[in-house]
Amino acid sequence: MKKIIEKKIMSTLEIYFLKIYNTSYLHNSYKKKSKHFTIIISAYEFNNLSLFHQHNIIYKIFYNDIPQKIYSIQLHTYSINQWNQIKNKPLSLIPCIHKQKTKKSLILTK
């Protein structure tokens, strides 16, 4: 599914940076094979758009895949300028609140 996500995004947007993580193992439903993904993306189309509109673009791409093929997507979207300001800083991913055993956050590498 990760490759499909990448292909759909790459065919729709002009990408500056893209990294996709399968984070299903951080959720209780991991054994049920539900698909949880974190997407870190910087695209030229995001320039001068609000965070809401950036996310809206991504959700439109996967409209037909949620929740059948993709259970959840955690988005980190950035314009080119925003990305250049934060690209060397680690991102913390907070695990699913339903999985109480996992207390630490995951540091995503870019």
PDB file as gemmi writes it, atoms N, CA and C in Angstrom:
CRYST1    1.000    1.000    1.000  90.00  90.00  90.00 P 1                      
ATOM      1  N   MET A   1       0.823  -1.199   0.000  1.00  0.00           N  
ATOM      2  CA  MET A   1       0.000   0.000   0.000  1.00  0.00           C  
ATOM      3  C   MET A   1       0.865   1.260   0.000  1.00  0.00           C  
ATOM      4  N   LYS A   2       2.017   1.173   0.632  1.00  0.00           N  
ATOM      5  CA  LYS A   2       2.916   2.326   0.696  1.00  0.00           C  
ATOM      6  C   LYS A   2       3.312   2.797  -0.709  1.00  0.00           C  
ATOM      7  N   LYS A   3       3.609   1.855  -1.591  1.00  0.00           N  
ATOM      8  CA  LYS A   3       3.980   2.194  -2.973  1.00  0.00           C  
ATOM      9  C   LYS A   3       2.800   2.816  -3.727  1.00  0.00           C  
ATOM     10  N   ILE A   4       1.607   2.341  -3.459  1.00  0.00           N  
ATOM     11  CA  ILE A   4       0.410   2.898  -4.095  1.00  0.00           C  
ATOM     12  C   ILE A   4       0.200   4.334  -3.640  1.00  0.00           C  
ATOM     13  N   ILE A   5       0.374   4.578  -2.347  1.00  0.00           N  
ATOM     14  CA  ILE A   5       0.247   5.937  -1.815  1.00  0.00           C  
ATOM     15  C   ILE A   5       1.253   6.854  -2.500  1.00  0.00           C  
ATOM     16  N   GLU A   6       2.493   6.396  -2.576  1.00  0.00           N  
ATOM     17  CA  GLU A   6       3.539   7.203  -3.206  1.00  0.00           C  
ATOM     18  C   GLU A   6       3.205   7.499  -4.671  1.00  0.00           C  
ATOM     19  N   LYS A   7       2.760   6.491  -5.389  1.00  0.00           N  
ATOM     20  CA  LYS A   7       2.428   6.658  -6.807  1.00  0.00           C  
ATOM     21  C   LYS A   7       1.288   7.655  -7.001  1.00  0.00           C  
ATOM     22  N   LYS A   8       0.257   7.556  -6.170  1.00  0.00           N  
ATOM     23  CA  LYS A   8      -0.880   8.474  -6.289  1.00  0.00           C  
ATOM     24  C   LYS A   8      -0.462   9.917  -6.020  1.00  0.00           C  
ATOM     25  N   ILE A   9       0.355  10.105  -4.999  1.00  0.00           N  
ATOM     26  CA  ILE A   9       0.811  11.459  -4.669  1.00  0.00           C  
ATOM     27  C   ILE A   9       1.709  11.998  -5.777  1.00  0.00           C  
ATOM     28  N   MET A  10       2.654  11.188  -6.224  1.00  0.00           N  
ATOM     29  CA  MET A  10       3.611  11.626  -7.246  1.00  0.00           C  
ATOM     30  C   MET A  10       2.921  11.947  -8.576  1.00  0.00           C  
ATOM     31  N   SER A  11       1.832  11.262  -8.872  1.00  0.00           N  
ATOM     32  CA  SER A  11       1.135  11.516 -10.131  1.00  0.00           C  
ATOM     33  C   SER A  11       0.213  12.733 -10.051  1.00  0.00           C  
ATOM     34  N   THR A  12      -0.016  13.230  -8.844  1.00  0.00           N  
ATOM     35  CA  THR A  12      -0.935  14.349  -8.658  1.00  0.00           C  
ATOM     36  C   THR A  12      -0.221  15.657  -8.343  1.00  0.00           C  
ATOM     37  N   LEU A  13       0.866  15.586  -7.585  1.00  0.00           N  
ATOM     38  CA  LEU A  13       1.538  16.791  -7.098  1.00  0.00           C  
ATOM     39  C   LEU A  13       2.979  16.869  -7.581  1.00  0.00           C  
ATOM     40  N   GLU A  14       3.491  18.095  -7.633  1.00  0.00           N  
ATOM     41  CA  GLU A  14       4.905  18.308  -7.909  1.00  0.00           C  
ATOM     42  C   GLU A  14       5.620  18.320  -6.558  1.00  0.00           C  
ATOM     43  N   ILE A  15       6.314  17.245  -6.261  1.00  0.00           N  
ATOM     44  CA  ILE A  15       6.872  16.990  -4.936  1.00  0.00           C  
ATOM     45  C   ILE A  15       8.253  17.608  -4.779  1.00  0.00           C  
ATOM     46  N   TYR A  16       8.450  18.240  -3.634  1.00  0.00           N  
ATOM     47  CA  TYR A  16       9.767  18.725  -3.237  1.00  0.00           C  
ATOM     48  C   TYR A  16      10.411  17.715  -2.283  1.00  0.00           C  
ATOM     49  N   PHE A  17       9.596  17.161  -1.373  1.00  0.00           N  
ATOM     50  CA  PHE A  17      10.040  16.126  -0.440  1.00  0.00           C  
ATOM     51  C   PHE A  17       8.852  15.233  -0.112  1.00  0.00           C  
ATOM     52  N   LEU A  18       9.098  13.923  -0.019  1.00  0.00           N  
ATOM     53  CA  LEU A  18       8.041  12.980   0.337  1.00  0.00           C  
ATOM     54  C   LEU A  18       8.645  11.805   1.088  1.00  0.00           C  
ATOM     55  N   LYS A  19       8.059  11.493   2.223  1.00  0.00           N  
ATOM     56  CA  LYS A  19       8.448  10.312   3.002  1.00  0.00           C  
ATOM     57  C   LYS A  19       7.157   9.720   3.565  1.00  0.00           C  
ATOM     58  N   ILE A  20       7.010   8.410   3.434  1.00  0.00           N  
ATOM     59  CA  ILE A  20       5.802   7.719   3.886  1.00  0.00           C  
ATOM     60  C   ILE A  20       6.206   6.616   4.858  1.00  0.00           C  
ATOM     61  N   TYR A  21       5.538   6.583   5.996  1.00  0.00           N  
ATOM     62  CA  TYR A  21       5.785   5.556   7.014  1.00  0.00           C  
ATOM     63  C   TYR A  21       4.514   4.746   7.234  1.00  0.00           C  
ATOM     64  N   ASN A  22       4.645   3.442   7.301  1.00  0.00           N  
ATOM     65  CA  ASN A  22       3.546   2.598   7.739  1.00  0.00           C  
ATOM     66  C   ASN A  22       3.637   2.542   9.260  1.00  0.00           C  
ATOM     67  N   THR A  23       2.692   3.147   9.940  1.00  0.00           N  
ATOM     68  CA  THR A  23       2.710   3.229  11.405  1.00  0.00           C  
ATOM     69  C   THR A  23       1.644   2.333  12.040  1.00  0.00           C  
ATOM     70  N   SER A  24       1.222   1.324  11.318  1.00  0.00           N  
ATOM     71  CA  SER A  24       0.182   0.422  11.825  1.00  0.00           C  
ATOM     72  C   SER A  24       0.583  -0.244  13.133  1.00  0.00           C  
ATOM     73  N   TYR A  25       1.861  -0.533  13.296  1.00  0.00           N  
ATOM     74  CA  TYR A  25       2.334  -1.226  14.502  1.00  0.00           C  
ATOM     75  C   TYR A  25       2.148  -0.397  15.771  1.00  0.00           C  
ATOM     76  N   LEU A  26       1.887   0.891  15.626  1.00  0.00           N  
ATOM     77  CA  LEU A  26       1.659   1.747  16.793  1.00  0.00           C  
ATOM     78  C   LEU A  26       0.213   1.703  17.280  1.00  0.00           C  
ATOM     79  N   HIS A  27      -0.624   0.930  16.620  1.00  0.00           N  
ATOM     80  CA  HIS A  27      -2.054   0.916  16.919  1.00  0.00           C  
ATOM     81  C   HIS A  27      -2.504  -0.465  17.363  1.00  0.00           C  
ATOM     82  N   ASN A  28      -3.540  -0.485  18.180  1.00  0.00           N  
ATOM     83  CA  ASN A  28      -4.098  -1.752  18.661  1.00  0.00           C  
ATOM     84  C   ASN A  28      -4.588  -2.625  17.522  1.00  0.00           C  
ATOM     85  N   SER A  29      -5.061  -2.012  16.484  1.00  0.00           N  
ATOM     86  CA  SER A  29      -5.651  -2.766  15.380  1.00  0.00           C  
ATOM     87  C   SER A  29      -4.607  -3.339  14.429  1.00  0.00           C  
ATOM     88  N   TYR A  30      -3.342  -3.219  14.785  1.00  0.00           N  
ATOM     89  CA  TYR A  30      -2.264  -3.712  13.923  1.00  0.00           C  
ATOM     90  C   TYR A  30      -2.470  -5.177  13.546  1.00  0.00           C  
ATOM     91  N   LYS A  31      -2.894  -5.988  14.477  1.00  0.00           N  
ATOM     92  CA  LYS A  31      -3.097  -7.413  14.213  1.00  0.00           C  
ATOM     93  C   LYS A  31      -4.229  -7.649  13.225  1.00  0.00           C  
ATOM     94  N   LYS A  32      -5.130  -6.714  13.135  1.00  0.00           N  
ATOM     95  CA  LYS A  32      -6.254  -6.830  12.208  1.00  0.00           C  
ATOM     96  C   LYS A  32      -5.878  -6.334  10.816  1.00  0.00           C  
ATOM     97  N   LYS A  33      -4.621  -5.986  10.637  1.00  0.00           N  
ATOM     98  CA  LYS A  33      -4.082  -5.537   9.359  1.00  0.00           C  
ATOM     99  C   LYS A  33      -4.693  -4.233   8.867  1.00  0.00           C  
ATOM    100  N   SER A  34      -5.165  -3.401   9.750  1.00  0.00           N  
ATOM    101  CA  SER A  34      -5.602  -2.096   9.275  1.00  0.00           C  
ATOM    102  C   SER A  34      -4.368  -1.269   8.964  1.00  0.00           C  
ATOM    103  N   LYS A  35      -4.512  -0.352   8.087  1.00  0.00           N  
ATOM    104  CA  LYS A  35      -3.377   0.395   7.560  1.00  0.00           C  
ATOM    105  C   LYS A  35      -3.382   1.829   8.069  1.00  0.00           C  
ATOM    106  N   HIS A  36      -2.370   2.150   8.830  1.00  0.00           N  
ATOM    107  CA  HIS A  36      -2.151   3.498   9.346  1.00  0.00           C  
ATOM    108  C   HIS A  36      -0.858   4.024   8.727  1.00  0.00           C  
ATOM    109  N   PHE A  37      -0.919   5.244   8.198  1.00  0.00           N  
ATOM    110  CA  PHE A  37       0.259   5.813   7.547  1.00  0.00           C  
ATOM    111  C   PHE A  37       0.508   7.232   8.026  1.00  0.00           C  
ATOM    112  N   THR A  38       1.777   7.591   8.059  1.00  0.00           N  
ATOM    113  CA  THR A  38       2.197   8.968   8.299  1.00  0.00           C  
ATOM    114  C   THR A  38       2.889   9.431   7.027  1.00  0.00           C  
ATOM    115  N   ILE A  39       2.455  10.581   6.540  1.00  0.00           N  
ATOM    116  CA  ILE A  39       3.012  11.137   5.309  1.00  0.00           C  
ATOM    117  C   ILE A  39       3.631  12.488   5.626  1.00  0.00           C  
ATOM    118  N   ILE A  40       4.909  12.615   5.307  1.00  0.00           N  
ATOM    119  CA  ILE A  40       5.606  13.897   5.414  1.00  0.00           C  
ATOM    120  C   ILE A  40       5.810  14.368   3.986  1.00  0.00           C  
ATOM    121  N   ILE A  41       5.268  15.533   3.674  1.00  0.00           N  
ATOM    122  CA  ILE A  41       5.293  15.974   2.286  1.00  0.00           C  
ATOM    123  C   ILE A  41       5.467  17.483   2.177  1.00  0.00           C  
ATOM    124  N   SER A  42       6.298  17.866   1.232  1.00  0.00           N  
ATOM    125  CA  SER A  42       6.429  19.260   0.826  1.00  0.00           C  
ATOM    126  C   SER A  42       6.205  19.280  -0.678  1.00  0.00           C  
ATOM    127  N   ALA A  43       5.265  20.119  -1.114  1.00  0.00           N  
ATOM    128  CA  ALA A  43       4.925  20.178  -2.534  1.00  0.00           C  
ATOM    129  C   ALA A  43       4.789  21.630  -2.973  1.00  0.00           C  
ATOM    130  N   TYR A  44       5.104  21.862  -4.220  1.00  0.00           N  
ATOM    131  CA  TYR A  44       5.009  23.221  -4.761  1.00  0.00           C  
ATOM    132  C   TYR A  44       3.572  23.737  -4.707  1.00  0.00           C  
ATOM    133  N   GLU A  45       2.606  22.842  -4.847  1.00  0.00           N  
ATOM    134  CA  GLU A  45       1.196  23.244  -4.797  1.00  0.00           C  
ATOM    135  C   GLU A  45       0.787  23.760  -3.421  1.00  0.00           C  
ATOM    136  N   PHE A  46       1.556  23.456  -2.388  1.00  0.00           N  
ATOM    137  CA  PHE A  46       1.224  23.893  -1.031  1.00  0.00           C  
ATOM    138  C   PHE A  46       1.638  25.329  -0.744  1.00  0.00           C  
ATOM    139  N   ASN A  47       2.460  25.911  -1.610  1.00  0.00           N  
ATOM    140  CA  ASN A  47       2.891  27.298  -1.392  1.00  0.00           C  
ATOM    141  C   ASN A  47       1.677  28.216  -1.321  1.00  0.00           C  
ATOM    142  N   ASN A  48       1.658  29.066  -0.318  1.00  0.00           N  
ATOM    143  CA  ASN A  48       0.595  30.051  -0.091  1.00  0.00           C  
ATOM    144  C   ASN A  48      -0.761  29.436   0.250  1.00  0.00           C  
ATOM    145  N   LEU A  49      -0.774  28.178   0.676  1.00  0.00           N  
ATOM    146  CA  LEU A  49      -2.022  27.554   1.111  1.00  0.00           C  
ATOM    147  C   LEU A  49      -2.001  27.347   2.619  1.00  0.00           C  
ATOM    148  N   SER A  50      -3.177  27.410   3.217  1.00  0.00           N  
ATOM    149  CA  SER A  50      -3.286  27.121   4.649  1.00  0.00           C  
ATOM    150  C   SER A  50      -3.089  25.620   4.874  1.00  0.00           C  
ATOM    151  N   LEU A  51      -2.821  25.264   6.104  1.00  0.00           N  
ATOM    152  CA  LEU A  51      -2.666  23.858   6.469  1.00  0.00           C  
ATOM    153  C   LEU A  51      -3.927  23.067   6.104  1.00  0.00           C  
ATOM    154  N   PHE A  52      -5.072  23.662   6.348  1.00  0.00           N  
ATOM    155  CA  PHE A  52      -6.352  23.031   6.009  1.00  0.00           C  
ATOM    156  C   PHE A  52      -6.405  22.676   4.521  1.00  0.00           C  
ATOM    157  N   HIS A  53      -6.045  23.613   3.675  1.00  0.00           N  
ATOM    158  CA  HIS A  53      -6.103  23.382   2.233  1.00  0.00           C  
ATOM    159  C   HIS A  53      -5.032  22.388   1.766  1.00  0.00           C  
ATOM    160  N   GLN A  54      -3.885  22.397   2.419  1.00  0.00           N  
ATOM    161  CA  GLN A  54      -2.850  21.408   2.100  1.00  0.00           C  
ATOM    162  C   GLN A  54      -3.361  19.996   2.396  1.00  0.00           C  
ATOM    163  N   HIS A  55      -3.955  19.835   3.566  1.00  0.00           N  
ATOM    164  CA  HIS A  55      -4.484  18.525   3.955  1.00  0.00           C  
ATOM    165  C   HIS A  55      -5.635  18.116   3.045  1.00  0.00           C  
ATOM    166  N   ASN A  56      -6.449  19.074   2.687  1.00  0.00           N  
ATOM    167  CA  ASN A  56      -7.589  18.800   1.817  1.00  0.00           C  
ATOM    168  C   ASN A  56      -7.134  18.216   0.475  1.00  0.00           C  
ATOM    169  N   ILE A  57      -6.051  18.732  -0.061  1.00  0.00           N  
ATOM    170  CA  ILE A  57      -5.502  18.211  -1.319  1.00  0.00           C  
ATOM    171  C   ILE A  57      -5.144  16.733  -1.167  1.00  0.00           C  
ATOM    172  N   ILE A  58      -4.491  16.390  -0.071  1.00  0.00           N  
ATOM    173  CA  ILE A  58      -4.086  14.994   0.154  1.00  0.00           C  
ATOM    174  C   ILE A  58      -5.305  14.096   0.362  1.00  0.00           C  
ATOM    175  N   TYR A  59      -6.254  14.553   1.167  1.00  0.00           N  
ATOM    176  CA  TYR A  59      -7.436  13.727   1.417  1.00  0.00           C  
ATOM    177  C   TYR A  59      -8.253  13.504   0.151  1.00  0.00           C  
ATOM    178  N   LYS A  60      -8.274  14.465  -0.755  1.00  0.00           N  
ATOM    179  CA  LYS A  60      -8.978  14.268  -2.030  1.00  0.00           C  
ATOM    180  C   LYS A  60      -8.324  13.162  -2.855  1.00  0.00           C  
ATOM    181  N   ILE A  61      -7.014  13.069  -2.783  1.00  0.00           N  
ATOM    182  CA  ILE A  61      -6.293  12.023  -3.522  1.00  0.00           C  
ATOM    183  C   ILE A  61      -6.721  10.633  -3.049  1.00  0.00           C  
ATOM    184  N   PHE A  62      -6.964  10.496  -1.741  1.00  0.00           N  
ATOM    185  CA  PHE A  62      -7.259   9.183  -1.156  1.00  0.00           C  
ATOM    186  C   PHE A  62      -8.724   9.003  -0.773  1.00  0.00           C  
ATOM    187  N   TYR A  63      -9.579   9.832  -1.316  1.00  0.00           N  
ATOM    188  CA  TYR A  63     -11.004   9.794  -0.983  1.00  0.00           C  
ATOM    189  C   TYR A  63     -11.595   8.385  -1.126  1.00  0.00           C  
ATOM    190  N   ASN A  64     -11.261   7.686  -2.181  1.00  0.00           N  
ATOM    191  CA  ASN A  64     -11.834   6.357  -2.429  1.00  0.00           C  
ATOM    192  C   ASN A  64     -11.130   5.235  -1.668  1.00  0.00           C  
ATOM    193  N   ASP A  65     -10.040   5.551  -0.992  1.00  0.00           N  
ATOM    194  CA  ASP A  65      -9.267   4.534  -0.274  1.00  0.00           C  
ATOM    195  C   ASP A  65      -9.534   4.498   1.226  1.00  0.00           C  
ATOM    196  N   ILE A  66     -10.176   5.528   1.747  1.00  0.00           N  
ATOM    197  CA  ILE A  66     -10.409   5.627   3.192  1.00  0.00           C  
ATOM    198  C   ILE A  66     -11.865   5.282   3.470  1.00  0.00           C  
ATOM    199  N   PRO A  67     -12.194   4.398   4.369  1.00  0.00           N  
ATOM    200  CA  PRO A  67     -11.347   3.582   5.235  1.00  0.00           C  
ATOM    201  C   PRO A  67     -11.109   2.168   4.713  1.00  0.00           C  
ATOM    202  N   GLN A  68     -11.510   1.858   3.472  1.00  0.00           N  
ATOM    203  CA  GLN A  68     -11.384   0.479   2.991  1.00  0.00           C  
ATOM    204  C   GLN A  68      -9.931   0.013   2.911  1.00  0.00           C  
ATOM    205  N   LYS A  69      -9.075   0.773   2.252  1.00  0.00           N  
ATOM    206  CA  LYS A  69      -7.681   0.366   2.073  1.00  0.00           C  
ATOM    207  C   LYS A  69      -6.743   1.049   3.055  1.00  0.00           C  
ATOM    208  N   ILE A  70      -7.084   2.251   3.431  1.00  0.00           N  
ATOM    209  CA  ILE A  70      -6.280   3.026   4.383  1.00  0.00           C  
ATOM    210  C   ILE A  70      -7.188   3.383   5.546  1.00  0.00           C  
ATOM    211  N   TYR A  71      -6.785   2.987   6.743  1.00  0.00           N  
ATOM    212  CA  TYR A  71      -7.610   3.287   7.908  1.00  0.00           C  
ATOM    213  C   TYR A  71      -7.391   4.711   8.394  1.00  0.00           C  
ATOM    214  N   SER A  72      -6.136   5.149   8.444  1.00  0.00           N  
ATOM    215  CA  SER A  72      -5.865   6.520   8.889  1.00  0.00           C  
ATOM    216  C   SER A  72      -4.586   7.047   8.253  1.00  0.00           C  
ATOM    217  N   ILE A  73      -4.559   8.358   8.099  1.00  0.00           N  
ATOM    218  CA  ILE A  73      -3.379   9.046   7.587  1.00  0.00           C  
ATOM    219  C   ILE A  73      -3.072  10.193   8.535  1.00  0.00           C  
ATOM    220  N   GLN A  74      -1.851  10.231   9.010  1.00  0.00           N  
ATOM    221  CA  GLN A  74      -1.381  11.387   9.780  1.00  0.00           C  
ATOM    222  C   GLN A  74      -0.516  12.204   8.830  1.00  0.00           C  
ATOM    223  N   LEU A  75      -0.876  13.462   8.652  1.00  0.00           N  
ATOM    224  CA  LEU A  75      -0.201  14.306   7.670  1.00  0.00           C  
ATOM    225  C   LEU A  75       0.702  15.340   8.320  1.00  0.00           C  
ATOM    226  N   HIS A  76       1.860  15.510   7.712  1.00  0.00           N  
ATOM    227  CA  HIS A  76       2.772  16.615   8.015  1.00  0.00           C  
ATOM    228  C   HIS A  76       3.024  17.270   6.660  1.00  0.00           C  
ATOM    229  N   THR A  77       2.289  18.342   6.364  1.00  0.00           N  
ATOM    230  CA  THR A  77       2.380  18.986   5.056  1.00  0.00           C  
ATOM    231  C   THR A  77       3.058  20.338   5.179  1.00  0.00           C  
ATOM    232  N   TYR A  78       3.866  20.664   4.166  1.00  0.00           N  
ATOM    233  CA  TYR A  78       4.656  21.897   4.216  1.00  0.00           C  
ATOM    234  C   TYR A  78       4.775  22.523   2.832  1.00  0.00           C  
ATOM    235  N   SER A  79       4.749  23.847   2.811  1.00  0.00           N  
ATOM    236  CA  SER A  79       5.143  24.558   1.602  1.00  0.00           C  
ATOM    237  C   SER A  79       6.661  24.416   1.476  1.00  0.00           C  
ATOM    238  N   ILE A  80       7.219  24.861   0.380  1.00  0.00           N  
ATOM    239  CA  ILE A  80       8.670  24.760   0.187  1.00  0.00           C  
ATOM    240  C   ILE A  80       9.404  25.589   1.237  1.00  0.00           C  
ATOM    241  N   ASN A  81       8.939  26.811   1.480  1.00  0.00           N  
ATOM    242  CA  ASN A  81       9.579  27.669   2.490  1.00  0.00           C  
ATOM    243  C   ASN A  81       9.484  27.063   3.882  1.00  0.00           C  
ATOM    244  N   GLN A  82       8.320  26.540   4.235  1.00  0.00           N  
ATOM    245  CA  GLN A  82       8.151  25.910   5.544  1.00  0.00           C  
ATOM    246  C   GLN A  82       9.097  24.715   5.684  1.00  0.00           C  
ATOM    247  N   TRP A  83       9.186  23.909   4.643  1.00  0.00           N  
ATOM    248  CA  TRP A  83      10.050  22.732   4.700  1.00  0.00           C  
ATOM    249  C   TRP A  83      11.509  23.122   4.896  1.00  0.00           C  
ATOM    250  N   ASN A  84      11.958  24.120   4.172  1.00  0.00           N  
ATOM    251  CA  ASN A  84      13.355  24.542   4.287  1.00  0.00           C  
ATOM    252  C   ASN A  84      13.687  25.065   5.684  1.00  0.00           C  
ATOM    253  N   GLN A  85      12.690  25.542   6.411  1.00  0.00           N  
ATOM    254  CA  GLN A  85      12.908  26.023   7.781  1.00  0.00           C  
ATOM    255  C   GLN A  85      12.970  24.886   8.792  1.00  0.00           C  
ATOM    256  N   ILE A  86      12.282  23.790   8.542  1.00  0.00           N  
ATOM    257  CA  ILE A  86      12.199  22.718   9.555  1.00  0.00           C  
ATOM    258  C   ILE A  86      12.861  21.410   9.138  1.00  0.00           C  
ATOM    259  N   LYS A  87      13.416  21.330   7.953  1.00  0.00           N  
ATOM    260  CA  LYS A  87      13.869  20.046   7.416  1.00  0.00           C  
ATOM    261  C   LYS A  87      14.934  19.334   8.238  1.00  0.00           C  
ATOM    262  N   ASN A  88      15.668  20.036   9.050  1.00  0.00           N  
ATOM    263  CA  ASN A  88      16.701  19.386   9.868  1.00  0.00           C  
ATOM    264  C   ASN A  88      16.256  19.128  11.303  1.00  0.00           C  
ATOM    265  N   LYS A  89      15.001  19.405  11.594  1.00  0.00           N  
ATOM    266  CA  LYS A  89      14.474  19.177  12.941  1.00  0.00           C  
ATOM    267  C   LYS A  89      13.683  17.870  12.958  1.00  0.00           C  
ATOM    268  N   PRO A  90      13.799  17.087  14.031  1.00  0.00           N  
ATOM    269  CA  PRO A  90      13.041  15.824  14.092  1.00  0.00           C  
ATOM    270  C   PRO A  90      11.552  16.079  14.308  1.00  0.00           C  
ATOM    271  N   LEU A  91      10.742  15.197  13.772  1.00  0.00           N  
ATOM    272  CA  LEU A  91       9.299  15.241  13.981  1.00  0.00           C  
ATOM    273  C   LEU A  91       8.924  14.141  14.958  1.00  0.00           C  
ATOM    274  N   SER A  92       8.085  14.454  15.907  1.00  0.00           N  
ATOM    275  CA  SER A  92       7.610  13.434  16.840  1.00  0.00           C  
ATOM    276  C   SER A  92       6.237  12.964  16.409  1.00  0.00           C  
ATOM    277  N   LEU A  93       6.063  11.681  16.423  1.00  0.00           N  
ATOM    278  CA  LEU A  93       4.782  11.087  16.101  1.00  0.00           C  
ATOM    279  C   LEU A  93       4.185  10.542  17.383  1.00  0.00           C  
ATOM    280  N   ILE A  94       3.034  11.013  17.736  1.00  0.00           N  
ATOM    281  CA  ILE A  94       2.366  10.548  18.949  1.00  0.00           C  
ATOM    282  C   ILE A  94       1.596   9.270  18.615  1.00  0.00           C  
ATOM    283  N   PRO A  95       1.829   8.198  19.346  1.00  0.00           N  
ATOM    284  CA  PRO A  95       1.128   6.940  19.078  1.00  0.00           C  
ATOM    285  C   PRO A  95      -0.374   7.059  19.333  1.00  0.00           C  
ATOM    286  N   CYS A  96      -1.093   6.127  18.822  1.00  0.00           N  
ATOM    287  CA  CYS A  96      -2.538   6.043  18.987  1.00  0.00           C  
ATOM    288  C   CYS A  96      -2.903   6.097  20.475  1.00  0.00           C  
ATOM    289  N   ILE A  97      -3.897   6.893  20.815  1.00  0.00           N  
ATOM    290  CA  ILE A  97      -4.284   7.032  22.223  1.00  0.00           C  
ATOM    291  C   ILE A  97      -4.899   5.748  22.773  1.00  0.00           C  
ATOM    292  N   HIS A  98      -5.349   4.867  21.899  1.00  0.00           N  
ATOM    293  CA  HIS A  98      -5.941   3.615  22.347  1.00  0.00           C  
ATOM    294  C   HIS A  98      -4.900   2.565  22.715  1.00  0.00           C  
ATOM    295  N   LYS A  99      -3.681   2.792  22.349  1.00  0.00           N  
ATOM    296  CA  LYS A  99      -2.621   1.833  22.669  1.00  0.00           C  
ATOM    297  C   LYS A  99      -1.824   2.385  23.846  1.00  0.00           C  
ATOM    298  N   GLN A 100      -2.300   2.150  25.023  1.00  0.00           N  
ATOM    299  CA  GLN A 100      -1.720   2.712  26.237  1.00  0.00           C  
ATOM    300  C   GLN A 100      -0.323   2.182  26.537  1.00  0.00           C  
ATOM    301  N   LYS A 101       0.029   1.012  26.037  1.00  0.00           N  
ATOM    302  CA  LYS A 101       1.335   0.433  26.331  1.00  0.00           C  
ATOM    303  C   LYS A 101       2.473   1.245  25.722  1.00  0.00           C  
ATOM    304  N   THR A 102       2.202   1.918  24.626  1.00  0.00           N  
ATOM    305  CA  THR A 102       3.234   2.711  23.961  1.00  0.00           C  
ATOM    306  C   THR A 102       3.175   4.129  24.503  1.00  0.00           C  
ATOM    307  N   LYS A 103       4.124   4.489  25.323  1.00  0.00           N  
ATOM    308  CA  LYS A 103       4.110   5.805  25.957  1.00  0.00           C  
ATOM    309  C   LYS A 103       5.053   6.784  25.276  1.00  0.00           C  
ATOM    310  N   LYS A 104       6.057   6.282  24.579  1.00  0.00           N  
ATOM    311  CA  LYS A 104       7.025   7.184  23.971  1.00  0.00           C  
ATOM    312  C   LYS A 104       6.570   7.592  22.572  1.00  0.00           C  
ATOM    313  N   SER A 105       7.076   8.716  22.125  1.00  0.00           N  
ATOM    314  CA  SER A 105       6.776   9.138  20.770  1.00  0.00           C  
ATOM    315  C   SER A 105       7.854   8.611  19.834  1.00  0.00           C  
ATOM    316  N   LEU A 106       7.510   8.478  18.612  1.00  0.00           N  
ATOM    317  CA  LEU A 106       8.437   8.006  17.597  1.00  0.00           C  
ATOM    318  C   LEU A 106       9.046   9.223  16.915  1.00  0.00           C  
ATOM    319  N   ILE A 107      10.351   9.259  16.816  1.00  0.00           N  
ATOM    320  CA  ILE A 107      11.020  10.350  16.120  1.00  0.00           C  
ATOM    321  C   ILE A 107      11.192   9.929  14.663  1.00  0.00           C  
ATOM    322  N   LEU A 108      10.602  10.676  13.782  1.00  0.00           N  
ATOM    323  CA  LEU A 108      10.690  10.372  12.364  1.00  0.00           C  
ATOM    324  C   LEU A 108      11.922  11.031  11.774  1.00  0.00           C  
ATOM    325  N   THR A 109      12.650  10.280  11.013  1.00  0.00           N  
ATOM    326  CA  THR A 109      13.819  10.848  10.346  1.00  0.00           C  
ATOM    327  C   THR A 109      13.413  11.315   8.960  1.00  0.00           C  
ATOM    328  N   LYS A 110      14.001  12.401   8.578  1.00  0.00           N  
ATOM    329  CA  LYS A 110      13.686  12.946   7.263  1.00  0.00           C  
ATOM    330  C   LYS A 110      14.834  12.640   6.379  1.00  0.00           C  
TER     331      LYS A 110                                                      
END                                                                             
